[in-house]
């Protein structure tokens, strides 16, 4: 909202943004990121979602309306204009501190450049080792990242890679991740939204084996250098390159921490003839790629038992439904079909399903038909989320959802979680001999899946 206000203000049109108490600090930070000393806001006292109609009306009259009137009736010259103060930004090659390891870490914590864990000091020598693994110049801008409109340069990417404990040869992966982060389809600007969702990085290609990623037992456990350090880099990049700081711009109510990189088991995929995540996203099977998507959380599906798909998959489909609640807004109105639930299948489950002649596409079709909930429950969920009077029929009538969700008025009809089968994502990874799966609840267009090719230094 503030970005739209800034555009209007630059064009000479006065604006006032309505901001609830919990986001006033964030509004101030974003104003400064947009180079405005202060953009006009009108306060919504407390949280409107837990106020009675009378209490809300009283607060709007007392606080909001006067500030709206004041903001819209001000003289043209009253709003502080854009500022050019970028003095706080370090330039490529500059030194920001010198001291012992303990002093460096204390300085980085005080400056909010650290995630709270000890960092590897990003010395010039270490950064130069990273730069040898890309053909791009140190001052090349890989992307300009919201919300603070910061230029993420090759140099600054290397700095955060060093801090995260990455090895220099991971540099092409780090650059690809920042390219993915900046893709408009992904929705970087919502990385600090209230659900506190965080990103999962899926890796594909020969680089998995070349750099020694773990893709078997404990694939989502820390303790494997490439998986762990690159996962940590992601969160440091959000903090230091994009500007998502807790208690400021990052407003996750509870939050998640960073996740380690999850590579697919491509040997098993080749054996059973299933496509990888990256090939489904349009890349060649021998391309090295990163796929990012933001998930609110997940849960293991333990001891999936059976010798046929018909015996194995009911438990998985049931678990997929149980993982999704508010996420369905991204299917049924807010994102109009942008929900992309993720299923991780252990290799033994994928092999058992494939041995029965099932393709990955058929598994997705099964989930589409069986991971369903009744229409009345979906409408109840939307009502619980504050959308009083919301109905599937009403949304279909105004073209906000797919017509298939309103083909009947039977409240007990069973509806899928997604618009079509291919909206389910499936990756094969984890312990080869454990009959477990894992389901993730997706954050819709606030973290839509994006895949980028990893370009080696020789390209």
C-alpha positions in Angstrom: 0.0 0.0 0.0 2.8 2.4 0.9 4.5 1.8 -2.4 1.3 2.8 -4.2 1.1 5.9 -2.0 4.6 6.9 -2.8 3.9 6.7 -6.6 0.8 8.9 -6.1 2.6 11.4 -3.9 5.4 11.7 -6.5 2.7 12.5 -9.1 1.3 15.2 -6.9 -1.8 13.4 -5.5 -2.1 13.4 -1.7 -2.6 10.0 0.0 -3.2 8.5 3.4 -2.6 4.8 4.1 -4.7 3.0 6.7 -2.3 1.2 9.1 -3.2 -0.8 12.2 -1.2 -0.4 15.4 0.9 -3.5 14.8 2.3 -2.2 11.5 3.0 1.5 12.3 6.7 0.8 12.8 6.9 -1.1 9.6 5.2 1.7 7.8 7.9 4.1 9.0 10.7 1.8 7.9 9.1 1.3 4.4 8.7 5.1 4.1 12.4 5.6 4.6 13.2 2.7 2.2 11.1 4.5 -0.4 13.2 7.6 0.3 10.4 9.5 2.0 11.0 11.0 5.4 7.4 10.0 6.3 4.4 9.0 4.2 1.0 10.0 5.7 -0.8 7.3 7.6 -4.1 7.0 9.5 -4.1 4.8 12.5 -6.5 1.8 12.9 -6.3 1.5 16.7 -5.7 -2.0 18.0 -6.6 -4.9 15.6 -9.9 -4.6 13.7 -10.2 -8.3 13.5 -11.0 -8.7 17.2 -13.1 -5.6 17.8 -16.9 -5.5 18.0 -18.7 -3.4 15.4 -19.3 -0.6 17.9 -15.7 -0.6 19.2 -14.4 -0.5 15.6 -16.7 2.4 14.7 -15.7 4.3 17.8 -12.0 3.9 17.1 -12.4 4.8 13.4 -14.2 8.0 14.4 -11.7 8.9 17.1 -8.4 8.1 15.4 -8.8 7.2 11.7 -11.1 9.7 10.2 -9.4 12.8 11.6 -6.0 11.6 10.4 -7.5 10.8 6.9 -9.0 14.3 6.7 -5.7 15.9 7.9 -3.6 13.9 5.5 -5.8 14.6 2.4 -6.3 18.3 3.1 -2.7 19.3 3.8 -1.0 21.9 1.7 1.0 20.5 -1.3 4.4 21.5 0.2 3.8 20.0 3.7 4.9 16.4 2.9 8.6 15.9 3.4 10.0 14.9 0.0 12.3 12.2 -1.1 15.7 11.9 0.7 19.0 10.8 -0.8 20.6 9.7 2.4 22.3 6.3 1.7 25.2 6.9 4.0 24.4 3.7 6.0 25.0 1.5 2.9 28.5 0.0 2.7 30.0 -0.1 -0.8 31.7 -3.0 -2.5 35.3 -3.4 -1.3 34.9 -1.1 1.8 35.8 -2.3 5.2 33.2 -1.8 8.0 35.0 -3.1 11.1 38.3 -4.6 12.3 38.7 -6.6 15.5 38.9 -10.1 17.0 36.4 -12.8 16.1 34.4 -12.1 19.2 34.4 -8.4 18.5 33.4 -8.9 14.9 30.4 -11.1 15.9 29.3 -8.6 18.6 29.5 -5.8 16.0 27.4 -7.7 13.5 24.8 -8.5 16.1 24.6 -4.8 17.2 24.2 -3.7 13.6 21.5 -6.4 13.0 23.5 -8.0 10.3 23.6 -11.4 12.0 21.0 -14.0 12.6 22.2 -14.4 16.2 24.5 -17.3 15.5 28.3 -16.8 15.1 29.1 -15.7 11.5 32.3 -16.2 9.5 33.9 -12.7 9.1 33.6 -11.6 5.5 37.2 -10.6 4.9 38.4 -9.4 1.5 40.4 -12.6 1.0 37.4 -14.8 1.7 35.1 -12.7 -0.6 37.6 -12.9 -3.4 37.6 -16.7 -3.3 33.8 -16.6 -3.9 34.2 -14.1 -6.8 36.4 -16.6 -8.6 33.4 -18.8 -9.0 31.4 -16.4 -11.2 32.2 -14.5 -14.4 30.2 -11.5 -13.2 31.9 -8.4 -11.8 31.8 -7.7 -8.1 29.7 -4.6 -8.6 27.2 -6.2 -11.0 23.7 -5.7 -9.7 22.0 -9.2 -9.7 18.6 -7.7 -8.6 17.0 -4.8 -6.8 15.2 -6.2 -3.8 12.1 -4.9 -2.1 11.0 -3.7 0.4 14.0 -1.5 0.8 14.9 -1.3 -2.9 18.4 -2.4 -2.2 20.8 -3.4 -5.0 21.9 -6.9 -4.4 25.4 -7.0 -6.0 27.6 -10.0 -6.7 29.9 -8.6 -3.9 27.1 -8.3 -1.3 25.9 -11.9 -2.2 29.4 -13.1 -1.6 29.6 -11.3 1.7 26.5 -13.0 3.0 27.6 -16.3 1.6 30.9 -16.0 3.6 28.9 -15.0 6.7 26.6 -18.1 6.4 29.6 -20.5 6.3 29.2 -21.4 2.6 32.1 -22.7 0.6 33.3 -20.5 -2.4 32.1 -23.1 -5.0 28.5 -22.5 -3.8 28.6 -19.0 -5.3 26.6 -19.8 -8.5 23.8 -21.3 -6.4 23.7 -18.1 -4.2 23.4 -15.9 -7.3 20.6 -18.1 -8.7 18.8 -17.9 -5.4 18.9 -14.0 -5.4 17.6 -14.1 -9.0 14.7 -16.3 -7.9 14.1 -14.2 -4.8 13.6 -11.1 -7.0 11.3 -12.7 -9.5 7.9 -10.9 -9.3 6.0 -14.2 -9.4 7.6 -15.3 -6.1 6.4 -12.3 -4.1 9.4 -11.3 -2.1 7.6 -8.3 -0.6 5.5 -10.6 1.4 8.3 -12.5 3.1 7.5 -10.8 6.4 3.8 -11.3 6.3 1.8 -12.3 9.4 1.7 -16.1 9.0 5.5 -16.2 9.3 6.0 -18.6 6.4 9.5 -19.4 5.2 11.0 -20.6 2.0 12.0 -24.1 1.1 14.8 -24.5 -1.5 14.6 -27.5 -3.8 17.8 -28.4 -5.7 18.0 -30.4 -8.9 20.8 -31.4 -11.3 24.3 -32.9 -11.4 25.5 -30.2 -8.9 23.8 -32.3 -6.1 26.4 -35.0 -6.3 29.2 -32.7 -7.4 29.0 -30.6 -4.3 28.1 -33.3 -1.9 24.5 -32.4 -0.9 22.6 -34.8 1.3 19.5 -36.1 -0.4 18.9 -39.3 1.6 18.4 -39.9 5.3 17.9 -36.7 7.3 17.5 -34.5 4.2 15.8 -31.7 6.2 18.2 -32.0 9.1 21.0 -29.5 9.6 24.6 -30.9 9.8 25.4 -31.2 6.1 27.5 -28.2 5.0 26.0 -27.4 1.6 22.4 -28.0 2.7 22.8 -26.1 5.9 24.9 -23.2 5.0 23.0 -22.3 1.8 19.7 -22.5 3.8 21.2 -20.1 6.3 22.3 -17.8 3.4 18.7 -17.4 2.4 17.7 -15.9 5.7 20.8 -13.7 5.9 20.0 -12.4 2.4 16.5 -11.6 3.3 17.8 -9.7 6.3 20.8 -7.9 4.8 20.0 -7.6 1.1 16.3 -7.1 1.2 15.8 -5.5 4.6 13.5 -8.0 6.4 14.4 -7.4 10.1 12.3 -8.9 13.0 10.3 -6.3 14.9 10.6 -3.9 12.0 9.7 -5.0 8.4 9.4 -8.8 9.2 6.0 -9.1 10.9 5.6 -12.8 11.2 3.4 -13.4 14.2 5.3 -16.5 15.3 7.7 -17.0 12.4 9.7 -19.9 11.1 13.4 -20.1 10.9 15.4 -20.9 7.8 15.2 -24.4 6.2 18.1 -26.4 4.8 18.2 -27.1 1.1 16.3 -30.1 0.0 17.8 -31.9 -3.1 15.8 -34.5 -5.0 17.0 -38.1 -5.3 17.5 -38.0 -9.1 18.9 -41.5 -9.3 15.5 -42.8 -8.1 13.6 -40.5 -10.4 15.6 -41.8 -13.4 15.0 -45.4 -12.3 11.2 -45.0 -12.0 10.8 -42.6 -14.9 9.3 -39.7 -13.0 10.1 -36.1 -13.8 11.9 -33.9 -11.3 10.5 -30.7 -9.9 12.8 -28.7 -12.2 11.8 -30.5 -15.4 8.2 -29.9 -14.5 9.1 -26.3 -14.3 10.4 -26.4 -17.8 14.1 -27.1 -17.5 16.2 -29.9 -19.0 17.0 -32.9 -16.8 20.7 -32.1 -16.8 20.2 -28.5 -15.8 21.3 -27.4 -12.3 18.4 -25.5 -10.8 17.0 -24.0 -7.6 13.3 -23.9 -7.0 12.0 -21.7 -4.2 8.5 -21.6 -2.7 7.2 -20.3 0.6 5.4 -22.6 3.1 3.7 -21.9 6.4 4.8 -25.2 7.8 4.6 -28.9 7.3 4.1 -32.3 9.0 5.5 -35.8 8.6 3.2 -38.6 7.4 4.7 -41.5 9.3 4.5 -45.2 8.5 2.6 -45.1 5.2 1.9 -48.8 4.9 0.8 -50.9 1.9 2.0 -52.5 -1.3 -0.1 -50.7 -3.8 -0.9 -47.0 -4.5 -4.5 -47.6 -3.5 -3.3 -48.7 -0.1 -0.6 -46.1 0.3 -2.2 -42.9 -0.9 -5.4 -42.5 1.2 -3.3 -41.7 4.3 -1.2 -39.2 2.3 -4.3 -37.5 0.8 -5.9 -37.2 4.3 -2.8 -35.7 5.7 -2.7 -33.2 2.8 -6.2 -31.9 3.7 -5.3 -31.7 7.4 -2.3 -29.5 6.7 -4.4 -26.8 4.9 -6.9 -24.4 6.4 -6.4 -20.6 5.9 -4.1 -21.5 2.9 -7.2 -22.3 0.9 -7.8 -18.5 0.5 -5.2 -18.8 -2.3 -7.4 -21.2 -4.1 -10.8 -19.8 -3.4 -10.5 -16.0 -3.7 -7.3 -14.3 -2.6 -5.0 -15.9 -5.1 -7.5 -17.4 -7.5 -5.8 -20.7 -7.9 -2.3 -20.0 -6.7 -2.1 -22.7 -4.0 0.8 -25.1 -4.7 0.9 -27.8 -1.9 4.1 -29.8 -1.7 4.4 -33.5 -1.0 7.8 -35.1 -0.3 7.8 -38.8 -0.9 10.6 -41.1 0.4 12.2 -43.1 -2.4 10.7 -46.5 -1.3 7.2 -45.0 -1.5 7.8 -43.5 -4.9 9.3 -46.8 -6.1 6.4 -48.8 -4.8 3.8 -46.5 -6.5 5.8 -46.5 -9.7 6.1 -50.3 -9.7 2.3 -50.4 -10.1 2.6 -48.4 -13.3 1.6 -45.1 -11.8 3.2 -41.9 -13.1 3.8 -38.8 -11.0 0.9 -37.2 -12.9 -1.4 -40.0 -11.8 -0.4 -39.5 -8.2 -1.4 -35.8 -8.6 -4.7 -36.8 -10.1 -5.3 -39.1 -7.1 -4.6 -36.2 -4.7 -6.9 -34.0 -6.8 -9.7 -36.5 -6.5 -9.2 -37.6 -2.9 -7.6 -34.6 -1.0 -10.9 -32.9 -0.6 -13.2 -31.2 1.9 -16.9 -30.4 2.0 -18.0 -27.0 0.6 -19.6 -26.0 3.9 -16.3 -26.4 5.6 -14.5 -24.1 3.1 -17.2 -21.5 3.5 -16.9 -21.8 7.3 -13.1 -21.3 7.1 -13.5 -18.1 5.1 -16.1 -16.8 7.7 -13.7 -17.6 10.5 -11.1 -15.5 8.7 -13.3 -12.5 8.8 -15.1 -12.8 5.5 -18.7 -12.7 6.7 -21.3 -13.7 4.1 -18.6 -15.2 1.8 -19.8 -18.0 -0.4 -18.5 -20.2 -3.2 -21.5 -19.3 -5.3 -21.0 -15.6 -4.8 -17.3 -15.8 -5.6 -18.0 -17.8 -8.7 -20.7 -15.3 -9.8 -18.3 -12.4 -9.7 -15.6 -14.5 -11.5 -13.2 -14.6 -8.5 -12.9 -18.4 -8.4 -13.0 -21.3 -10.9 -16.6 -22.2 -11.9 -16.0 -25.9 -10.9 -16.2 -24.9 -7.3 -19.8 -23.7 -7.7 -21.3 -26.4 -10.1 -23.7 -27.5 -7.3 -25.3 -25.9 -4.3 -24.9 -29.1 -2.2 -23.1 -28.0 0.9 -21.7 -31.5 1.4 -20.1 -31.8 -2.1 -16.4 -32.5 -1.8 -14.1 -29.9 -3.3 -10.4 -30.2 -4.2 -7.7 -28.1 -2.5 -6.4 -26.8 -5.9 -7.8 -25.9 -9.3 -6.1 -28.7 -11.2 -3.9 -31.8 -10.5 -0.7 -30.2 -11.7 -1.0 -27.6 -8.9 0.3 -30.3 -6.5 4.1 -30.3 -6.3 5.8 -33.7 -5.6 9.5 -34.2 -4.8 11.3 -37.6 -4.1 13.9 -37.3 -1.4 14.8 -38.5 2.1 15.7 -41.9 3.6 15.5 -44.5 0.8 14.2 -47.2 3.1 11.6 -45.4 5.3 8.0 -45.4 4.4 7.3 -41.8 5.3 6.1 -38.7 3.5 6.0 -35.0 4.3 3.3 -32.4 3.4 3.8 -28.6 3.3 1.1 -26.0 3.5 1.7 -23.4 0.8 1.6 -19.6 1.1 0.0 -19.0 -2.3 1.0 -16.0 -4.4 2.8 -14.8 -1.2 5.6 -17.2 -2.1 4.7 -18.7 -5.5 7.1 -21.4 -6.9 10.0 -20.0 -9.0 12.8 -22.0 -10.6 16.2 -20.5 -11.8 19.1 -22.1 -13.6 22.4 -22.2 -11.8 25.1 -20.8 -14.1 28.6 -22.1 -13.4 31.6 -19.9 -13.7 32.5 -21.6 -17.1 29.2 -20.5 -18.7 
